[in-house]
Amino acid sequence: MNTKAMYKLSYGLFVCTVVNGDKKNGCITNTAVQVASDPNRISLAINKANLTHDMLKETGKCNISVLSTDASFDTFKHFGFQSGRDVDKFASFTDFKLADNGIPYITKGTNAYFSLNVEKEVDLGSHTLFICEPVFMDVLADTPSCTYEYYQNNIKPKPQPVGETPKGETIWKCTICGYEYVGEDMPDDFICPICKHPKDDFEKIIR
């Protein structure tokens, strides 16, 4: 079974932002989809390993900022390659405004945002699927939305071939975020500590 067929599915890319008390947080996701039009409903799947997941379950409210082709790799790194459990993602980040629900939405490299209220939750194992009612939405720019394919081909830096380390150890590189695992073999249940993707999304880099 060729699991790379998954890369052929079409995805948009978004920043899901949440607030719980004084804590603001957000993460990159590719799972926001309109699933019904009458009434209008949007589904959103968030990895349970993310702090954003726990905050959304607690508060039942979030914003989704739609990333555009103007988005920089720095935005992806800021919201996707570090955990809100370790850093305050909004401590020095200024490219946002507060929506009427008190939750940030991203203003740079985005073309729209949605304010969502959670109506239902479905446990999907690694993720929770949130079925949400959009209570507000607005267009921010006419720039095309950033697809996952566009991100891979035009925004994400191309990996540099590194092959073996000076010690002769094999490097496995995450094709999603670039995290490197050093070792001849990877455990089957290995999860990337940065982007939370599994072993299937790692490749051995040959010099």
C-alpha positions in Angstrom: 0.0 0.0 0.0 1.5 3.3 -1.1 0.7 5.7 1.8 2.0 8.7 -0.3 -1.3 8.6 -2.1 -2.5 10.6 0.9 -0.5 13.5 -0.4 -2.7 13.6 -3.5 -5.8 14.6 -1.4 -6.6 18.3 -1.6 -6.1 20.3 1.6 -6.2 23.9 2.6 -4.0 25.2 5.4 -5.3 27.2 8.4 -4.3 28.6 11.8 -6.7 27.4 14.5 -6.6 29.9 17.4 -8.1 29.5 20.9 -8.2 31.4 24.2 -8.7 29.9 27.6 -8.5 32.4 30.5 -5.4 34.5 29.9 -3.8 32.0 27.6 -3.8 32.5 23.8 -2.7 29.7 21.6 -2.9 28.3 18.0 -1.8 25.6 15.7 -1.5 24.8 12.0 -4.2 22.5 10.7 -5.3 21.2 7.2 -8.7 19.8 8.3 -11.2 22.7 8.2 -14.0 21.7 5.8 -17.5 22.9 5.2 -19.6 19.8 5.7 -23.2 21.2 5.4 -24.8 24.4 4.0 -28.2 24.4 5.7 -27.5 24.9 8.5 -23.9 26.0 7.7 -21.4 23.7 9.5 -17.6 23.4 9.4 -15.7 20.4 10.7 -12.3 20.6 12.2 -10.0 17.8 13.3 -7.3 18.6 15.9 -4.6 16.2 17.1 -5.0 15.3 20.7 -1.3 15.9 21.4 -1.8 19.6 20.7 -2.5 22.1 23.5 -4.9 23.8 21.1 -7.0 20.6 21.2 -7.3 20.7 25.0 -8.2 24.4 25.0 -10.8 24.0 22.4 -12.4 21.1 24.2 -12.5 23.2 27.4 -13.9 26.4 25.8 -15.9 25.2 22.7 -14.8 28.2 20.7 -12.1 29.0 18.2 -11.2 31.0 15.1 -9.9 29.6 11.8 -7.6 31.9 9.8 -7.3 30.8 6.1 -3.7 30.9 5.0 -3.0 32.4 1.6 -0.3 32.0 -0.9 1.3 35.1 0.6 1.9 33.2 3.9 5.6 32.9 4.9 7.3 29.8 6.2 7.9 31.7 9.4 4.1 31.5 10.1 4.2 27.8 9.6 7.2 27.5 11.9 5.7 29.7 14.6 2.3 27.9 14.8 3.3 24.4 13.6 6.8 23.6 14.7 6.6 24.4 18.4 4.2 23.6 21.2 2.1 26.0 23.2 3.0 23.8 26.2 6.6 25.1 25.9 6.2 28.6 24.6 3.7 31.5 24.5 3.1 31.8 20.8 1.5 35.2 21.2 4.2 36.7 23.5 6.0 38.4 20.6 3.6 37.7 17.7 1.9 40.9 16.5 0.2 40.0 13.2 -3.2 39.4 14.6 -6.4 41.1 15.8 -9.0 40.1 18.3 -12.4 39.0 16.9 -15.6 39.8 18.7 -15.3 36.5 20.5 -12.1 37.6 22.1 -10.0 35.1 20.1 -7.1 36.2 17.8 -7.2 35.8 14.1 -4.1 36.1 11.9 -3.9 39.2 9.7 -0.8 38.6 7.6 -0.6 35.9 4.9 -4.3 35.1 5.3 -7.4 35.8 3.2 -10.4 35.1 5.5 -11.3 34.0 9.0 -14.1 32.3 10.7 -15.3 32.4 14.3 -16.7 28.9 15.3 -18.7 27.5 18.2 -18.4 23.7 18.7 -21.7 21.8 18.5 -20.5 18.2 18.5 -17.4 16.2 19.1 -16.4 12.8 17.6 -13.4 10.8 19.0 -11.3 9.7 16.0 -8.4 8.1 18.0 -5.4 10.4 17.4 -7.7 13.4 16.7 -11.0 14.8 17.8 -13.4 15.9 15.1 -15.2 19.1 16.1 -18.4 20.0 14.3 -18.8 23.7 14.5 -21.3 26.5 13.8 -19.7 29.6 12.1 -21.0 32.6 14.0 -19.0 35.2 12.1 -16.8 35.2 9.0 -15.0 37.9 6.9 -12.8 38.1 3.8 -9.4 39.7 4.5 -7.8 39.6 1.0 -8.3 38.4 -2.5 -5.1 36.4 -2.6 -5.7 32.7 -3.4 -5.8 30.2 -0.5 -2.7 28.2 0.2 -3.2 24.5 -0.5 -1.1 21.8 1.1 0.5 21.1 -2.4 1.3 24.8 -2.8 3.0 24.8 0.6 5.1 21.8 -0.2 6.2 23.2 -3.6 6.5 26.9 -3.0 6.8 27.8 0.7 8.4 24.9 2.6 12.2 25.0 2.1 13.6 22.1 0.2 15.4 19.5 2.4 19.1 19.4 2.0 20.6 15.9 1.5 22.6 15.0 4.6 22.8 11.2 4.4 24.9 9.8 7.2 26.1 11.8 10.3 29.8 12.0 11.0 29.3 9.1 13.4 27.9 7.0 10.6 24.4 7.1 12.0 21.4 7.2 9.7 19.2 10.3 9.6 15.4 10.0 9.1 13.8 13.3 8.1 10.2 14.3 8.7 8.7 15.2 5.3 6.2 17.5 7.0 8.3 19.7 9.2 12.0 18.7 8.7 12.6 17.2 12.2 15.5 14.7 12.1 15.6 11.4 13.9 19.1 9.8 14.2 19.3 6.0 14.2 19.4 3.1 11.9 15.8 2.1 12.6 12.8 4.1 13.7 10.3 2.6 16.2 7.0 1.7 14.4 5.1 3.9 16.9 7.4 6.9 16.6 5.5 10.3 16.5 7.3 13.4 15.3 7.7 15.6 18.5 7.2 18.8 16.4 4.3 18.2 14.0 2.9 14.9 15.5 3.1 13.0 12.3 3.9 9.2 12.3 6.8 7.1 11.0 5.1 6.9 7.6 5.9 10.6 7.0 9.7 10.1 7.6 12.2 9.3 4.8 15.8 8.2 4.9 18.0 10.9 3.4 20.6 9.6 1.0 23.6 11.8 0.2 
